[in-house]
Amino acid sequence: MTDPTQLAFRALADPTRRDIVRLLARDEMTIGQLTDKFDMTRAAVRKHLTVLGDGGLVTVRTRGRERVTRLDPAGMAPVLDWLRYFDRFWDDRLNDLQKAIERKPK
């Protein structure tokens, strides 16, 4: 699975990973800080971060002895592009409906 859109959606499919993304949208955090927010082990949080990283949604940097994770907004681009298709889809349908209503004799 190398399609960035598929990887991003896979990463966002899990509610815990979506919660992690929400937290990281506010501020970067270490694995320890994230573990404190959830009822799970460090290993479980690390696995979630790996999936988010594979999806291009987070990046990790080293700060001294700590690994700090932060949201990578560019990773959301494939998801937003996919969703924008449906914006256009509904815009087109609503425009067609408006034209039909305007053509209808009163």
N, C-alpha and C positions, 0 to 999 in steps of 0.2 A: 504494500500500500504506500505509494509514493506521492499520490495526488495531494497537494497541500490542503485543498478543500476537505477531502475525506479525513485527513489527519486532524484538522482543526475541529471538524464536527465530532469525530471520535473522542477527542479530548474534552469537548464541551458536553458530551452525552451524559456524563456522570454528574449528579447533583453536588457531590463533594468537590469535584474539580471546578464546577461553576462557582461554588462558594469561595474556593481558593482564589479564583480569578477576581471575584468581587473584592476580596481582602487586598489582593496585590494591586488592584486599581487605585486603592487609597495610598499605599506605601509599600516599599520593598520590605521583605521579611526574610529572616533566617528560617531554616527548617525547624529549629527549636521554637521560634515564635509561632510558626504555623501549627506545630504540634500542640501547643498550649490552647489553640482555638478549637481543636477537635478532640473527640474521644477515640483516638487511634494512636498507634505507635509511630515512632519516627520513620520506621521502615515503610509503613503504609503511606505516610505523607510523602516520603521520597518517591514511592512508586507513582503516586498521583502527579508529582512534579515531573517525573520522567515522561509520562504520557502528555502532559501539557507542553513540555519541552519538545517532544517529538512532533506535536501539533503546531509548533512555532509560536506558541502563545506566551511563553516565559523564557527569560534568559537568566543565567546564573553567573555571578562573578565572585571572585575571592576577595574578602576583606580581612586581612590578617589570617587568623585561623578559621574564620567563618566563611560559609558559602551563602551569599545573599541572592535571593530570587526576586525578580521583578517582572512585572507584566511587560510584554513586548507588544505594543499596540499594532505594529505592522502585521503581527500574526493574525489579527482579526480581519485583515483585508480580504482573504478568500471567502470568509463567511459573509462579510458585508456585500461583496460582489454577487454572491449567490442570492442573497436576500433582495438586492436591488432589482434583480430580474423580476421578482414578484411585485415590487413597487411599480415597475413599468407595466406589468401585466394588469394590475388592478387600475392603474391610471388609464390605460387604454380602454378597459371595460367600462369604467365610469364615464369616460368621455363619450363612448358610444351610446351609453344610456342617456346621457344629457342631450346628445344630438337627437336621439329618438324622441325624447320627451318634447324637445323644442319643435320638432317637425309635426307632432301630433296636433291635429286641429282641435281648437277649443270649442 
